[in-house]
Amino acid sequence: MSSSRALAGLALIGMTAAAMTACSASSNDDSRPGTVTPAESSGGSDGWDGNIAIGVGNRKGIDLVTLPAPNQVDVRCHGEGDNLTVDVTTPNGWHATLTHGSQTVTVENESLNYPAHDFAESPGAIEAVNRTRPKGSTKTFPLGVTWDRPSVGEVEIQVDDDTPPHWMVNSPYDDLDIYMHLNCNR
């Protein structure tokens, strides 16, 4: 066998091994796409009802609240059951992460220089809304973050929380609003 054939054979073996390594690495990635729909309640008086909403302020805008269409939202689900985490990326630089069972949503927007911050609906607000619901209300989801309803792998987010002081918000209303329903059972 000539040395050039031997080198070509070794090169082919090396390329095949590299390709097999790349394939096996991607099979260890357990992420899968999820879907998004509007939350049951989308802020009511804020005017986001019927929309998917994420952002700050009480107006729609590039540096305020983004109201994306479902096909503009990238939902990535990692793990299953109690080990489920969900990453959400929307237009205008918004990124949110949720961990199964937690009432906290971690939100950041690098394009607006908003570093990652944990947000949660206050227990007092959740209790006040629950007290004011009329008897026989057909609302399925309370305020806050609701996991595994109506089925395992789904999460309803209805959060309106104060932004941290280091987020320089371009609105007199500086709460973060995030309203959406995520489904990891595709």
C-alpha positions in Angstrom: 0.0 0.0 0.0 1.4 3.4 -0.9 1.9 6.0 1.8 -0.6 8.4 0.1 -3.3 5.7 0.2 -2.5 5.0 3.9 -2.7 8.8 4.7 -6.0 9.1 2.8 -7.3 6.1 4.7 -6.3 7.6 8.0 -7.9 10.9 7.0 -11.1 9.1 6.2 -11.1 7.3 9.5 -10.4 10.6 11.4 -13.3 12.4 9.6 -15.7 9.5 10.3 -14.7 9.5 14.0 -15.3 13.2 14.2 -18.7 12.9 12.6 -19.7 10.1 14.9 -18.5 12.2 17.9 -20.6 15.2 16.7 -23.7 13.0 16.3 -23.3 11.4 19.7 -22.8 14.8 21.4 -26.0 16.1 19.9 -28.0 13.1 21.0 -27.1 13.9 24.6 -28.8 17.3 24.3 -32.3 16.6 25.8 -33.7 20.0 24.7 -36.8 19.9 22.6 -39.1 22.7 21.3 -42.2 23.7 23.2 -45.1 25.9 22.3 -46.5 29.1 23.6 -50.0 30.6 23.8 -51.4 33.6 25.6 -52.0 33.2 29.3 -55.5 32.8 30.6 -55.3 36.3 32.0 -52.8 38.7 30.4 -52.7 41.6 32.8 -56.3 42.8 32.4 -56.0 46.6 33.0 -52.5 46.6 31.3 -54.2 45.9 28.0 -52.3 42.7 27.2 -55.4 40.4 27.3 -55.3 37.9 24.5 -51.6 38.4 23.9 -48.3 36.8 24.8 -46.5 39.6 26.8 -43.0 40.2 28.2 -41.3 43.4 29.1 -41.4 46.5 31.2 -43.7 49.5 31.4 -47.3 49.9 30.4 -46.8 50.4 26.7 -45.7 48.3 23.7 -42.3 49.1 22.3 -38.8 47.8 21.5 -37.6 48.8 25.0 -40.9 48.3 26.7 -43.4 45.4 26.5 -43.1 43.0 23.6 -46.3 41.3 22.3 -44.9 38.6 20.0 -46.9 36.2 17.9 -46.5 32.5 19.0 -44.2 31.8 16.0 -41.8 34.6 17.2 -41.2 32.9 20.5 -38.6 30.2 20.9 -39.5 27.8 23.7 -36.8 25.2 24.6 -37.7 22.5 27.1 -35.0 20.6 29.0 -35.6 17.4 31.1 -38.9 16.0 32.3 -41.2 16.1 35.3 -39.5 17.6 38.4 -36.3 18.1 36.4 -38.0 20.3 33.7 -36.5 23.7 32.9 -37.8 26.0 30.2 -36.0 28.7 28.2 -38.0 31.3 26.4 -36.6 33.8 23.9 -38.7 36.5 22.3 -38.1 39.4 20.0 -36.4 42.5 21.3 -33.9 40.6 23.3 -36.0 39.1 26.1 -35.0 35.8 27.6 -36.7 34.0 30.5 -35.8 30.8 32.3 -38.1 28.7 34.6 -37.4 25.7 36.7 -40.1 23.2 37.6 -42.0 23.9 40.8 -40.5 27.4 41.3 -42.6 30.5 41.5 -39.5 32.4 40.2 -38.9 33.5 36.6 -35.4 34.6 35.7 -35.5 37.3 33.1 -32.8 39.2 31.2 -32.4 41.4 28.2 -28.8 41.9 27.1 -29.7 44.3 24.3 -31.2 46.7 27.0 -28.4 46.0 29.5 -30.9 44.3 31.9 -28.8 41.5 33.6 -30.6 38.3 34.7 -32.9 39.0 37.7 -35.4 36.7 39.5 -39.1 37.8 39.4 -42.1 36.3 41.2 -45.6 37.5 41.9 -45.9 38.5 45.5 -47.8 36.1 47.8 -49.9 39.1 49.0 -51.0 39.9 45.4 -51.8 36.3 44.7 -53.9 36.1 47.9 -55.7 39.4 47.1 -56.6 38.3 43.6 -57.9 34.9 44.8 -60.1 36.7 47.5 -61.7 38.9 44.8 -62.5 36.1 42.4 -66.3 35.5 42.4 -67.6 32.2 43.6 -68.0 29.8 40.6 -65.2 31.6 38.7 -64.1 29.6 35.7 -60.5 30.8 35.9 -58.2 27.9 35.9 -55.0 29.6 36.8 -54.2 31.8 39.8 -51.8 34.7 39.5 -48.1 33.7 39.6 -46.5 30.6 38.0 -48.6 27.5 37.8 -46.9 24.2 36.9 -48.4 21.0 35.4 -51.8 22.3 34.7 -53.8 21.3 32.8 -51.2 18.5 32.2 -47.7 17.7 33.2 -45.1 19.7 31.3 -47.3 22.9 31.0 -46.7 26.1 32.8 -48.9 29.2 33.1 -47.0 32.5 33.8 -49.0 35.5 35.1 -46.3 37.8 36.7 -46.2 41.5 37.3 -43.3 42.4 39.6 -41.1 45.4 40.4 -37.9 45.7 38.3 -34.6 46.1 40.2 -33.1 49.6 40.6 -30.2 48.7 38.3 -32.5 48.2 35.3 -32.8 51.7 33.8 -36.4 51.5 32.6 -37.7 54.0 30.0 -41.2 54.2 31.4 -42.8 55.7 34.5 -44.4 52.3 35.1 -41.4 50.1 35.8 -42.9 46.7 36.6 -41.9 43.6 34.6 -44.9 41.9 33.0 -44.7 38.4 31.7 -47.9 36.6 30.6 -47.8 33.4 28.6 -48.7 29.7 28.7 -45.9 27.2 27.8 -46.3 23.6 26.8 -43.4 21.1 26.7 -45.6 18.2 25.6 -45.2 18.4 21.9 
